[in-house]
Amino acid sequence: MMAFATNVAERVTHQMAADIVVIGSGPGGAVAAMLCAEAGKSVLLVEEGPNLPLQWPPHFSSEEILHKYRNAGVNVALGTTQISYVEGCCVGGGSEVNRGLYHRTPAYILDAWRDDFDVRHLTLDELMPHFLACEEIARVEYLPGEASSISKRLYEGAKSLGWLAIEAPRLYRYTGRGGSKQSMSETFVPRFLRAGGRLIANTAIRRLTMRGGKWRLDARHAPANGAPQPVEISAATVFVACGAVQTPALLRRSGLRRNVGNSLRFHPMLKVAAEFDEEVNIPGDFDPVHQIKEFEPNFGMGCSISSQALLALALANRADFLAHVGNRWRHMGIYYVQTTGGRATVRNLPFFRDPLVRVQHSEWDLLQYGQGLRRLAEALFAAGAVAVYPCLRDYPVLRSMADVCKWPESLPKEAIGPTSVHVFASCPMGENAKSAADSFGRVREADGLYITDASVLCGPTVVNPQGTVMAIAHRNAMHAIESRFT
Ligand SMILES: Cc1cc2nc3c(=O)[nH]c(=O)nc-3n(C[C@H](O)[C@H](O)[C@H](O)COP(=O)(O)OP(=O)(O)OC[C@H]3O[C@@H](n4cnc5c(N)ncnc54)[C@H](O)[C@@H]3O)c2cc1C
């Protein structure tokens, strides 16, 4: 395994202390940690996963899934319609493994959050300085050249139907055909270290306790080569940023349960593979970036990485087509429809390390899956597809619009198994009886405890969420620094 050149390795000892501890180094934690370190505080950033370079293991490889994803990418929200979800577990969290598709939060989403949870000071104008500050550190760019054919097909199909479609920008610094994703390990974490912050990886916080006016954090350091060891960390101020599933699990283990882990939300996706007469899937092309916005907020659509291996994986429950994928993968691309369905709870179970996540879908949610898939197939046929293979067990191959019209309006609960890479809203912020933290992420009944990750969002962002997570973390950390330390 390669060493991580930019890591200032902090020696882990049995007892450690700092003014501020930030738990979790994903977009929420890295942004908050950097701001606190630059405010002159002694800050310890604690990450459960390993500290690996952005470039290793290679992006979209099976090694990446093994080394950088939680539980090697196998996590399920159980229910009649279950959702398989993945999360990053490494320094930088989800930003290391994602594609960095970037959006600011739509104003109508922030309006709804203010109405539903009585969140103070959360208009788009008020959030704008935080977007701009984050975008200055993690660059957001459009493609410098022509998009890949699989990406353009989706856009052209939508346009020919008169639908709204866009190229989404990415957290990416392009140099020619290559470049570097602006993940946390490339942006906020190095800047945090330059400001004197300390980072320890392979260290999971198990519980928080308030003793003698300070937080005591029970941790377990599990180095790649060496025996696990217990560590106790103390700090007066703690930012929790473990991601939308692990943050409520940690808070609940620590006895903090008010509105914690009752409202987890997803962007569940259903996928199809589309086949075209022409070759559209050319290795070395830019990653796909086009998205259909016409039907948001009910559902959006996009194009996934479509390597031969990922196409085979997408159609794994359709064994009859695997040989066909082997022969025709250059003519095929993976596309998805993404909804906001499912509401879940997060609960700890005795003796289990990971929490139990249970999800329920409404009739409306099931209707959106069905309608979304119909619209996606419609766009792909308009783009010239000759066949659309739904990645659903027992669903027929669609060969024309006539087949699309036979598709059921609402999909049966048991037939679908959506996946999700976006999780949030398990500990919503706000001032009313539904919120787990105040309007700026401060946990009310716990002095000096803040939540600064995707957990504090008040619902689905509809657009890709990392931009929102970073801007809200920036806003909430600035507010905490100003109100607590000045
Ligand atoms: C495959 C994939 C693709 C995605 N694509 C996009 C995209 O293109 N655009 C976009 O906007 N969003 C995308 N996302 C979502 C985006 O990455 C997340 O919204 C974002 O990372 C959430 O940030 P976070 O800080 O809340 O949590 P995370 O990024 O999940 O970070 C939490 C960190 O905390 C650590 N941690 C957890 N528990 C503990 C503990 N007890 N002690 C110490 N550390 C702990 C975890 O290991 C993790 O590193 C994608 C996500 C994935 C997984």
The ligand as an ORCA input file, in Angstrom:
! r2SCAN-3c Opt
* xyz 0 1
  C     -20.335      6.757     -4.192
  C     -20.822      8.133     -3.830
  C     -21.060      9.046     -4.848
  C     -21.539     10.331     -4.537
  N     -21.648     11.264     -5.529
  C     -21.880     12.561     -5.197
  C     -21.770     13.600     -6.161
  O     -21.380     13.384     -7.314
  N     -22.092     14.863     -5.760
  C     -22.492     15.153     -4.485
  O     -22.818     16.306     -4.203
  N     -22.560     14.183     -3.548
  C     -22.225     12.919     -3.857
  N     -22.226     11.958     -2.887
  C     -22.662     12.331     -1.528
  C     -21.581     13.099     -0.754
  O     -20.355     12.429     -0.860
  C     -22.075     13.200      0.689
  O     -23.247     13.991      0.706
  C     -21.046     13.822      1.612
  O     -19.835     13.111      1.589
  C     -21.592     13.838      3.038
  O     -20.636     14.447      3.877
  P     -20.644     14.167      5.443
  O     -19.518     14.957      6.010
  O     -21.991     14.379      5.974
  O     -20.375     12.593      5.622
  P     -19.297     11.608      5.036
  O     -18.717     12.120      3.783
  O     -19.945     10.278      5.044
  O     -18.124     11.630      6.122
  C     -18.269     11.104      7.408
  C     -16.914     10.574      7.868
  O     -17.003     10.274      9.260
  C     -16.309      9.073      9.522
  N     -16.869      8.467     10.735
  C     -18.086      7.872     10.869
  N     -18.270      7.463     12.135
  C     -17.153      7.801     12.815
  C     -16.744      7.632     14.176
  N     -17.559      7.049     15.086
  N     -15.519      8.074     14.549
  C     -14.698      8.681     13.635
  N     -15.039      8.864     12.337
  C     -16.250      8.442     11.930
  C     -16.562      8.239      8.269
  O     -15.588      7.219      8.144
  C     -16.510      9.285      7.162
  O     -15.216      9.403      6.617
  C     -21.785     10.677     -3.173
  C     -21.543      9.747     -2.165
  C     -21.048      8.498     -2.472
  C     -20.786      7.525     -1.362
*
